[in-house]
């Protein structure tokens, strides 16, 4: 990224710095509030169905990038994670300590293999 004349920071650096300062000053609730305002404004301007259209467009882009099985894969992975968490909670309620689940081990292996 090109630097501004005079040796200042890049636009990306300035944006990052500004975002960090705003976050420190106002906290995460600030972003939640402005996000809701933006969503409400967008819905008023374009209609609620607009979100469906842009969601489909985004889904098509993700499918083109990662392949048709991507959503199935991440859905299965998320469902397995939920099932594992439920089992761990049940084990803790029963006074037992849950062992690391198979899905977590597989996730670590996938992360290591993908590096």
N, CA, C and O atoms as a GROMACS GRO file, in nm:
protein
  460
    1UNK      N    1   0.085  -0.117   0.000
    1UNK     CA    2   0.000   0.000   0.000
    1UNK      C    3   0.090   0.123   0.000
    1UNK      O    4   0.189   0.129   0.072
    2UNK      N    5   0.054   0.220  -0.080
    2UNK     CA    6   0.136   0.341  -0.093
    2UNK      C    7   0.122   0.432   0.029
    2UNK      O    8   0.014   0.446   0.086
    3UNK      N    9   0.233   0.492   0.065
    3UNK     CA   10   0.232   0.588   0.177
    3UNK      C   11   0.202   0.726   0.125
    3UNK      O   12   0.230   0.758   0.009
    4UNK      N   13   0.143   0.809   0.210
    4UNK     CA   14   0.115   0.947   0.174
    4UNK      C   15   0.246   1.024   0.171
    4UNK      O   16   0.342   0.986   0.237
    5UNK      N   17   0.249   1.132   0.096
    5UNK     CA   18   0.368   1.215   0.093
    5UNK      C   19   0.397   1.267   0.233
    5UNK      O   20   0.306   1.297   0.310
    6UNK      N   21   0.524   1.278   0.263
    6UNK     CA   22   0.563   1.326   0.395
    6UNK      C   23   0.593   1.212   0.491
    6UNK      O   24   0.625   1.236   0.608
    7UNK      N   25   0.584   1.087   0.444
    7UNK     CA   26   0.620   0.972   0.527
    7UNK      C   27   0.518   0.934   0.631
    7UNK      O   28   0.550   0.862   0.725
    8UNK      N   29   0.393   0.980   0.617
    8UNK     CA   30   0.289   0.945   0.714
    8UNK      C   31   0.248   0.800   0.700
    8UNK      O   32   0.308   0.724   0.626
    9UNK      N   33   0.146   0.764   0.773
    9UNK     CA   34   0.099   0.626   0.769
    9UNK      C   35   0.006   0.602   0.650
    9UNK      O   36  -0.047   0.697   0.591
   10UNK      N   37  -0.012   0.476   0.616
   10UNK     CA   38  -0.102   0.441   0.507
   10UNK      C   39  -0.246   0.459   0.553
   10UNK      O   40  -0.273   0.475   0.672
   11UNK      N   41  -0.337   0.458   0.458
   11UNK     CA   42  -0.479   0.470   0.491
   11UNK      C   43  -0.522   0.352   0.578
   11UNK      O   44  -0.599   0.368   0.673
   12UNK      N   45  -0.472   0.234   0.545
   12UNK     CA   46  -0.506   0.115   0.624
   12UNK      C   47  -0.457   0.128   0.768
   12UNK      O   48  -0.528   0.095   0.862
   13UNK      N   49  -0.334   0.177   0.784
   13UNK     CA   50  -0.279   0.196   0.919
   13UNK      C   51  -0.361   0.300   0.997
   13UNK      O   52  -0.390   0.280   1.115
   14UNK      N   53  -0.396   0.409   0.931
   14UNK     CA   54  -0.476   0.513   0.996
   14UNK      C   55  -0.613   0.460   1.036
   14UNK      O   56  -0.662   0.489   1.145
   15UNK      N   57  -0.675   0.382   0.949
   15UNK     CA   58  -0.806   0.323   0.979
   15UNK      C   59  -0.799   0.228   1.096
   15UNK      O   60  -0.886   0.228   1.184
   16UNK      N   61  -0.696   0.146   1.097
   16UNK     CA   62  -0.677   0.051   1.207
   16UNK      C   63  -0.657   0.125   1.339
   16UNK      O   64  -0.715   0.088   1.441
   17UNK      N   65  -0.575   0.229   1.335
   17UNK     CA   66  -0.547   0.308   1.455
   17UNK      C   67  -0.675   0.378   1.504
   17UNK      O   68  -0.705   0.377   1.624
   18UNK      N   69  -0.749   0.437   1.412
   18UNK     CA   70  -0.874   0.503   1.448
   18UNK      C   71  -0.976   0.406   1.505
   18UNK      O   72  -1.043   0.437   1.604
   19UNK      N   73  -0.988   0.289   1.445
   19UNK     CA   74  -1.080   0.187   1.494
   19UNK      C   75  -1.044   0.141   1.634
   19UNK      O   76  -1.132   0.120   1.718
   20UNK      N   77  -0.915   0.125   1.658
   20UNK     CA   78  -0.869   0.082   1.791
   20UNK      C   79  -0.902   0.189   1.895
   20UNK      O   80  -0.947   0.158   2.005
   21UNK      N   81  -0.879   0.316   1.860
   21UNK     CA   82  -0.907   0.425   1.954
   21UNK      C   83  -1.056   0.437   1.984
   21UNK      O   84  -1.095   0.457   2.099
   22UNK      N   85  -1.139   0.424   1.881
   22UNK     CA   86  -1.284   0.431   1.901
   22UNK      C   87  -1.330   0.315   1.988
   22UNK      O   88  -1.413   0.332   2.077
   23UNK      N   89  -1.277   0.197   1.962
   23UNK     CA   90  -1.313   0.079   2.040
   23UNK      C   91  -1.276   0.097   2.187
   23UNK      O   92  -1.354   0.062   2.276
   24UNK      N   93  -1.158   0.151   2.212
   24UNK     CA   94  -1.114   0.174   2.350
   24UNK      C   95  -1.201   0.280   2.418
   24UNK      O   96  -1.231   0.270   2.537
   25UNK      N   97  -1.239   0.382   2.343
   25UNK     CA   98  -1.315   0.493   2.400
   25UNK      C   99  -1.461   0.456   2.427
   25UNK      O  100  -1.514   0.488   2.534
   26UNK      N  101  -1.527   0.390   2.331
   26UNK     CA  102  -1.671   0.366   2.340
   26UNK      C  103  -1.709   0.222   2.374
   26UNK      O  104  -1.821   0.199   2.420
   27UNK      N  105  -1.622   0.126   2.354
   27UNK     CA  106  -1.652  -0.013   2.385
   27UNK      C  107  -1.733  -0.084   2.277
   27UNK      O  108  -1.775  -0.021   2.180
   28UNK      N  109  -1.755  -0.214   2.294
   28UNK     CA  110  -1.825  -0.293   2.193
   28UNK      C  111  -1.972  -0.256   2.175
   28UNK      O  112  -2.029  -0.278   2.068
   29UNK      N  113  -2.034  -0.199   2.280
   29UNK     CA  114  -2.175  -0.161   2.270
   29UNK      C  115  -2.196  -0.055   2.162
   29UNK      O  116  -2.301  -0.051   2.098
   30UNK      N  117  -2.096   0.029   2.144
   30UNK     CA  118  -2.103   0.134   2.043
   30UNK      C  119  -2.121   0.072   1.904
   30UNK      O  120  -2.205   0.117   1.826
   31UNK      N  121  -2.042  -0.030   1.875
   31UNK     CA  122  -2.051  -0.095   1.744
   31UNK      C  123  -2.185  -0.166   1.727
   31UNK      O  124  -2.240  -0.170   1.617
   32UNK      N  125  -2.237  -0.221   1.836
   32UNK     CA  126  -2.367  -0.285   1.831
   32UNK      C  127  -2.476  -0.183   1.797
   32UNK      O  128  -2.563  -0.208   1.714
   33UNK      N  129  -2.470  -0.067   1.863
   33UNK     CA  130  -2.569   0.039   1.838
   33UNK      C  131  -2.564   0.089   1.695
   33UNK      O  132  -2.667   0.100   1.630
   34UNK      N  133  -2.444   0.120   1.646
   34UNK     CA  134  -2.436   0.174   1.510
   34UNK      C  135  -2.470   0.067   1.406
   34UNK      O  136  -2.521   0.099   1.298
   35UNK      N  137  -2.441  -0.059   1.437
   35UNK     CA  138  -2.478  -0.168   1.347
   35UNK      C  139  -2.629  -0.182   1.335
   35UNK      O  140  -2.682  -0.202   1.226
   36UNK      N  141  -2.697  -0.172   1.449
   36UNK     CA  142  -2.844  -0.179   1.447
   36UNK      C  143  -2.903  -0.061   1.372
   36UNK      O  144  -2.999  -0.076   1.296
   37UNK      N  145  -2.846   0.058   1.392
   37UNK     CA  146  -2.894   0.176   1.319
   37UNK      C  147  -2.876   0.156   1.169
   37UNK      O  148  -2.965   0.186   1.090
   38UNK      N  149  -2.760   0.107   1.131
   38UNK     CA  150  -2.733   0.083   0.988
   38UNK      C  151  -2.826  -0.020   0.930
   38UNK      O  152  -2.875  -0.003   0.818
   39UNK      N  153  -2.851  -0.128   1.004
   39UNK     CA  154  -2.942  -0.232   0.957
   39UNK      C  155  -3.084  -0.181   0.942
   39UNK      O  156  -3.152  -0.211   0.843
   40UNK      N  157  -3.130  -0.102   1.039
   40UNK     CA  158  -3.265  -0.045   1.033
   40UNK      C  159  -3.277   0.052   0.916
   40UNK      O  160  -3.377   0.051   0.844
   41UNK      N  161  -3.176   0.134   0.897
   41UNK     CA  162  -3.175   0.230   0.788
   41UNK      C  163  -3.177   0.160   0.653
   41UNK      O  164  -3.249   0.200   0.562
   42UNK      N  165  -3.097   0.054   0.641
   42UNK     CA  166  -3.091  -0.022   0.516
   42UNK      C  167  -3.225  -0.088   0.488
   42UNK      O  168  -3.272  -0.088   0.375
   43UNK      N  169  -3.287  -0.146   0.592
   43UNK     CA  170  -3.417  -0.211   0.575
   43UNK      C  171  -3.523  -0.110   0.533
   43UNK      O  172  -3.608  -0.140   0.449
   44UNK      N  173  -3.518   0.010   0.590
   44UNK     CA  174  -3.615   0.114   0.554
   44UNK      C  175  -3.596   0.159   0.410
   44UNK      O  176  -3.692   0.182   0.336
   45UNK      N  177  -3.470   0.171   0.372
   45UNK     CA  178  -3.439   0.223   0.238
   45UNK      C  179  -3.465   0.120   0.128
   45UNK      O  180  -3.522   0.152   0.024
   46UNK      N  181  -3.422  -0.007   0.151
   46UNK     CA  182  -3.427  -0.108   0.046
   46UNK      C  183  -3.532  -0.218   0.069
   46UNK      O  184  -3.560  -0.296  -0.022
   47UNK      N  185  -3.590  -0.224   0.189
   47UNK     CA  186  -3.687  -0.328   0.221
   47UNK      C  187  -3.619  -0.449   0.283
   47UNK      O  188  -3.501  -0.473   0.261
   48UNK      N  189  -3.694  -0.523   0.361
   48UNK     CA  190  -3.640  -0.638   0.433
   48UNK      C  191  -3.589  -0.747   0.338
   48UNK      O  192  -3.494  -0.819   0.370
   49UNK      N  193  -3.652  -0.761   0.221
   49UNK     CA  194  -3.612  -0.866   0.127
   49UNK      C  195  -3.471  -0.841   0.070
   49UNK      O  196  -3.409  -0.932   0.015
   50UNK      N  197  -3.422  -0.720   0.083
   50UNK     CA  198  -3.287  -0.687   0.037
   50UNK      C  199  -3.184  -0.776   0.105
   50UNK      O  200  -3.088  -0.820   0.042
   51UNK      N  201  -3.203  -0.802   0.235
   51UNK     CA  202  -3.108  -0.884   0.308
   51UNK      C  203  -3.106  -1.027   0.254
   51UNK      O  204  -3.002  -1.091   0.251
   52UNK      N  205  -3.222  -1.076   0.212
   52UNK     CA  206  -3.229  -1.208   0.150
   52UNK      C  207  -3.151  -1.213   0.020
   52UNK      O  208  -3.080  -1.309  -0.008
   53UNK      N  209  -3.166  -1.107  -0.060
   53UNK     CA  210  -3.094  -1.102  -0.189
   53UNK      C  211  -2.944  -1.098  -0.169
   53UNK      O  212  -2.870  -1.171  -0.236
   54UNK      N  213  -2.898  -1.013  -0.077
   54UNK     CA  214  -2.752  -1.004  -0.059
   54UNK      C  215  -2.697  -1.129   0.009
   54UNK      O  216  -2.582  -1.167  -0.012
   55UNK      N  217  -2.781  -1.194   0.091
   55UNK     CA  218  -2.740  -1.320   0.153
   55UNK      C  219  -2.720  -1.429   0.049
   55UNK      O  220  -2.623  -1.505   0.055
   56UNK      N  221  -2.814  -1.436  -0.047
   56UNK     CA  222  -2.801  -1.535  -0.155
   56UNK      C  223  -2.677  -1.507  -0.239
   56UNK      O  224  -2.604  -1.598  -0.277
   57UNK      N  225  -2.655  -1.379  -0.267
   57UNK     CA  226  -2.539  -1.341  -0.347
   57UNK      C  227  -2.410  -1.382  -0.275
   57UNK      O  228  -2.318  -1.436  -0.337
   58UNK      N  229  -2.404  -1.357  -0.145
   58UNK     CA  230  -2.287  -1.395  -0.066
   58UNK      C  231  -2.270  -1.546  -0.061
   58UNK      O  232  -2.158  -1.597  -0.069
   59UNK      N  233  -2.382  -1.618  -0.048
   59UNK     CA  234  -2.376  -1.764  -0.045
   59UNK      C  235  -2.324  -1.821  -0.175
   59UNK      O  236  -2.248  -1.918  -0.176
   60UNK      N  237  -2.365  -1.761  -0.286
   60UNK     CA  238  -2.316  -1.807  -0.417
   60UNK      C  239  -2.166  -1.782  -0.430
   60UNK      O  240  -2.093  -1.865  -0.484
   61UNK      N  241  -2.120  -1.668  -0.379
   61UNK     CA  242  -1.977  -1.637  -0.386
   61UNK      C  243  -1.896  -1.735  -0.302
   61UNK      O  244  -1.789  -1.779  -0.344
   62UNK      N  245  -1.946  -1.769  -0.184
   62UNK     CA  246  -1.877  -1.865  -0.096
   62UNK      C  247  -1.874  -2.002  -0.162
   62UNK      O  248  -1.772  -2.071  -0.158
   63UNK      N  249  -1.987  -2.042  -0.222
   63UNK     CA  250  -1.992  -2.171  -0.290
   63UNK      C  251  -1.894  -2.175  -0.406
   63UNK      O  252  -1.826  -2.276  -0.427
   64UNK      N  253  -1.884  -2.066  -0.483
   64UNK     CA  254  -1.790  -2.060  -0.593
   64UNK      C  255  -1.646  -2.070  -0.543
   64UNK      O  256  -1.561  -2.131  -0.608
   65UNK      N  257  -1.619  -2.009  -0.429
   65UNK     CA  258  -1.482  -2.007  -0.376
   65UNK      C  259  -1.444  -2.140  -0.311
   65UNK      O  260  -1.333  -2.190  -0.334
   66UNK      N  261  -1.534  -2.199  -0.231
   66UNK     CA  262  -1.499  -2.317  -0.150
   66UNK      C  263  -1.562  -2.447  -0.198
   66UNK      O  264  -1.529  -2.553  -0.145
   67UNK      N  265  -1.650  -2.441  -0.295
   67UNK     CA  266  -1.711  -2.562  -0.347
   67UNK      C  267  -1.848  -2.588  -0.287
   67UNK      O  268  -1.883  -2.533  -0.183
   68UNK      N  269  -1.927  -2.673  -0.355
   68UNK     CA  270  -2.065  -2.697  -0.314
   68UNK      C  271  -2.080  -2.768  -0.180
   68UNK      O  272  -2.185  -2.755  -0.116
   69UNK      N  273  -1.982  -2.842  -0.135
   69UNK     CA  274  -1.993  -2.914  -0.008
   69UNK      C  275  -1.952  -2.833   0.113
   69UNK      O  276  -1.956  -2.884   0.225
   70UNK      N  277  -1.914  -2.708   0.093
   70UNK     CA  278  -1.861  -2.626   0.203
   70UNK      C  279  -1.963  -2.606   0.314
   70UNK      O  280  -1.930  -2.626   0.432
   71UNK      N  281  -2.085  -2.568   0.280
   71UNK     CA  282  -2.185  -2.541   0.383
   71UNK      C  283  -2.223  -2.669   0.457
   71UNK      O  284  -2.247  -2.667   0.578
   72UNK      N  285  -2.227  -2.780   0.385
   72UNK     CA  286  -2.256  -2.908   0.449
   72UNK      C  287  -2.144  -2.942   0.550
   72UNK      O  288  -2.171  -2.987   0.661
   73UNK      N  289  -2.021  -2.920   0.507
   73UNK     CA  290  -1.906  -2.951   0.593
   73UNK      C  291  -1.907  -2.865   0.720
   73UNK      O  292  -1.890  -2.918   0.830
   74UNK      N  293  -1.926  -2.735   0.705
   74UNK     CA  294  -1.922  -2.650   0.824
   74UNK      C  295  -2.045  -2.671   0.911
   74UNK      O  296  -2.038  -2.657   1.033
   75UNK      N  297  -2.159  -2.704   0.849
   75UNK     CA  298  -2.279  -2.735   0.927
   75UNK      C  299  -2.262  -2.860   1.009
   75UNK      O  300  -2.301  -2.864   1.126
   76UNK      N  301  -2.202  -2.961   0.949
   76UNK     CA  302  -2.177  -3.088   1.020
   76UNK      C  303  -2.078  -3.064   1.134
   76UNK      O  304  -2.094  -3.116   1.244
   77UNK      N  305  -1.976  -2.985   1.106
   77UNK     CA  306  -1.874  -2.953   1.207
   77UNK      C  307  -1.937  -2.876   1.324
   77UNK      O  308  -1.908  -2.906   1.440
   78UNK      N  309  -2.022  -2.779   1.293
   78UNK     CA  310  -2.090  -2.703   1.398
   78UNK      C  311  -2.185  -2.789   1.479
   78UNK      O  312  -2.190  -2.779   1.601
   79UNK      N  313  -2.260  -2.875   1.411
   79UNK     CA  314  -2.351  -2.965   1.480
   79UNK      C  315  -2.278  -3.060   1.572
   79UNK      O  316  -2.324  -3.089   1.683
   80UNK      N  317  -2.164  -3.110   1.526
   80UNK     CA  318  -2.083  -3.200   1.609
   80UNK      C  319  -2.030  -3.128   1.731
   80UNK      O  320  -2.026  -3.184   1.840
   81UNK      N  321  -1.989  -3.002   1.712
   81UNK     CA  322  -1.938  -2.922   1.824
   81UNK      C  323  -2.048  -2.903   1.929
   81UNK      O  324  -2.021  -2.914   2.049
   82UNK      N  325  -2.169  -2.873   1.884
   82UNK     CA  326  -2.281  -2.855   1.977
   82UNK      C  327  -2.308  -2.986   2.053
   82UNK      O  328  -2.326  -2.986   2.174
   83UNK      N  329  -2.310  -3.097   1.980
   83UNK     CA  330  -2.333  -3.227   2.044
   83UNK      C  331  -2.225  -3.256   2.148
   83UNK      O  332  -2.255  -3.304   2.257
   84UNK      N  333  -2.101  -3.226   2.114
   84UNK     CA  334  -1.990  -3.247   2.208
   84UNK      C  335  -2.005  -3.160   2.332
   84UNK      O  336  -1.982  -3.206   2.444
   85UNK      N  337  -2.044  -3.035   2.312
   85UNK     CA  338  -2.063  -2.944   2.426
   85UNK      C  339  -2.176  -2.992   2.517
   85UNK      O  340  -2.166  -2.983   2.639
   86UNK      N  341  -2.283  -3.042   2.458
   86UNK     CA  342  -2.394  -3.095   2.537
   86UNK      C  343  -2.348  -3.215   2.618
   86UNK      O  344  -2.379  -3.226   2.737
   87UNK      N  345  -2.272  -3.304   2.555
   87UNK     CA  346  -2.222  -3.422   2.627
   87UNK      C  347  -2.129  -3.381   2.741
   87UNK      O  348  -2.135  -3.439   2.850
   88UNK      N  349  -2.044  -3.283   2.717
   88UNK     CA  350  -1.953  -3.236   2.822
   88UNK      C  351  -2.031  -3.175   2.937
   88UNK      O  352  -1.996  -3.196   3.053
   89UNK      N  353  -2.135  -3.099   2.906
   89UNK     CA  354  -2.218  -3.038   3.010
   89UNK      C  355  -2.289  -3.144   3.092
   89UNK      O  356  -2.297  -3.134   3.215
   90UNK      N  357  -2.340  -3.246   3.025
   90UNK     CA  358  -2.406  -3.356   3.097
   90UNK      C  359  -2.306  -3.427   3.189
   90UNK      O  360  -2.339  -3.462   3.302
   91UNK      N  361  -2.186  -3.447   3.138
   91UNK     CA  362  -2.084  -3.514   3.219
   91UNK      C  363  -2.047  -3.430   3.340
   91UNK      O  364  -2.027  -3.483   3.449
   92UNK      N  365  -2.037  -3.300   3.321
   92UNK     CA  366  -2.004  -3.212   3.433
   92UNK      C  367  -2.117  -3.207   3.535
   92UNK      O  368  -2.092  -3.200   3.656
   93UNK      N  369  -2.240  -3.210   3.488
   93UNK     CA  370  -2.355  -3.212   3.579
   93UNK      C  371  -2.354  -3.338   3.664
   93UNK      O  372  -2.394  -3.336   3.781
   94UNK      N  373  -2.307  -3.446   3.605
   94UNK     CA  374  -2.301  -3.574   3.676
   94UNK      C  375  -2.178  -3.586   3.765
   94UNK      O  376  -2.157  -3.690   3.827
   95UNK      N  377  -2.097  -3.482   3.771
   95UNK     CA  378  -1.977  -3.483   3.854
   95UNK      C  379  -1.858  -3.549   3.788
   95UNK      O  380  -1.755  -3.570   3.852
   96UNK      N  381  -1.870  -3.581   3.662
   96UNK     CA  382  -1.760  -3.643   3.589
   96UNK      C  383  -1.687  -3.537   3.508
   96UNK      O  384  -1.746  -3.436   3.468
   97UNK      N  385  -1.560  -3.559   3.486
   97UNK     CA  386  -1.483  -3.467   3.402
   97UNK      C  387  -1.481  -3.523   3.262
   97UNK      O  388  -1.439  -3.636   3.240
   98UNK      N  389  -1.528  -3.443   3.166
   98UNK     CA  390  -1.534  -3.488   3.026
   98UNK      C  391  -1.396  -3.492   2.964
   98UNK      O  392  -1.312  -3.405   2.989
   99UNK      N  393  -1.373  -3.594   2.884
   99UNK     CA  394  -1.247  -3.606   2.811
   99UNK      C  395  -1.255  -3.520   2.686
   99UNK      O  396  -1.364  -3.492   2.637
  100UNK      N  397  -1.138  -3.479   2.631
  100UNK     CA  398  -1.142  -3.405   2.504
  100UNK      C  399  -1.213  -3.489   2.399
  100UNK      O  400  -1.188  -3.609   2.386
  101UNK      N  401  -1.300  -3.426   2.326
  101UNK     CA  402  -1.384  -3.497   2.229
  101UNK      C  403  -1.309  -3.524   2.100
  101UNK      O  404  -1.214  -3.454   2.064
  102UNK      N  405  -1.354  -3.627   2.030
  102UNK     CA  406  -1.294  -3.667   1.905
  102UNK      C  407  -1.297  -3.554   1.801
  102UNK      O  408  -1.201  -3.535   1.728
  103UNK      N  409  -1.407  -3.481   1.795
  103UNK     CA  410  -1.420  -3.372   1.697
  103UNK      C  411  -1.315  -3.265   1.722
  103UNK      O  412  -1.262  -3.208   1.626
  104UNK      N  413  -1.286  -3.235   1.848
  104UNK     CA  414  -1.184  -3.133   1.877
  104UNK      C  415  -1.047  -3.181   1.830
  104UNK      O  416  -0.968  -3.103   1.777
  105UNK      N  417  -1.018  -3.311   1.851
  105UNK     CA  418  -0.891  -3.366   1.805
  105UNK      C  419  -0.881  -3.360   1.653
  105UNK      O  420  -0.777  -3.324   1.598
  106UNK      N  421  -0.991  -3.395   1.584
  106UNK     CA  422  -0.993  -3.389   1.438
  106UNK      C  423  -0.975  -3.245   1.389
  106UNK      O  424  -0.906  -3.220   1.290
  107UNK      N  425  -1.037  -3.152   1.460
  107UNK     CA  426  -1.025  -3.010   1.422
  107UNK      C  427  -0.880  -2.966   1.433
  107UNK      O  428  -0.829  -2.895   1.345
  108UNK      N  429  -0.813  -3.006   1.539
  108UNK     CA  430  -0.671  -2.972   1.554
  108UNK      C  431  -0.588  -3.033   1.443
  108UNK      O  432  -0.497  -2.969   1.390
  109UNK      N  433  -0.620  -3.159   1.406
  109UNK     CA  434  -0.546  -3.225   1.299
  109UNK      C  435  -0.567  -3.153   1.166
  109UNK      O  436  -0.472  -3.136   1.089
  110UNK      N  437  -0.693  -3.110   1.138
  110UNK     CA  438  -0.722  -3.038   1.014
  110UNK      C  439  -0.646  -2.906   1.010
  110UNK      O  440  -0.592  -2.868   0.906
  111UNK      N  441  -0.643  -2.837   1.124
  111UNK     CA  442  -0.574  -2.709   1.131
  111UNK      C  443  -0.424  -2.729   1.107
  111UNK      O  444  -0.362  -2.652   1.034
  112UNK      N  445  -0.368  -2.832   1.167
  112UNK     CA  446  -0.225  -2.859   1.150
  112UNK      C  447  -0.195  -2.901   1.007
  112UNK      O  448  -0.094  -2.858   0.950
  113UNK      N  449  -0.281  -2.985   0.948
  113UNK     CA  450  -0.259  -3.031   0.812
  113UNK      C  451  -0.274  -2.918   0.711
  113UNK      O  452  -0.208  -2.918   0.607
  114UNK      N  453  -0.361  -2.820   0.742
  114UNK     CA  454  -0.386  -2.711   0.650
  114UNK      C  455  -0.280  -2.603   0.653
  114UNK      O  456  -0.279  -2.516   0.566
  115UNK      N  457  -0.191  -2.609   0.751
  115UNK     CA  458  -0.087  -2.504   0.764
  115UNK      C  459   0.024  -2.522   0.667
  115UNK      O  460   0.118  -2.442   0.666
   0.00000   0.00000   0.00000
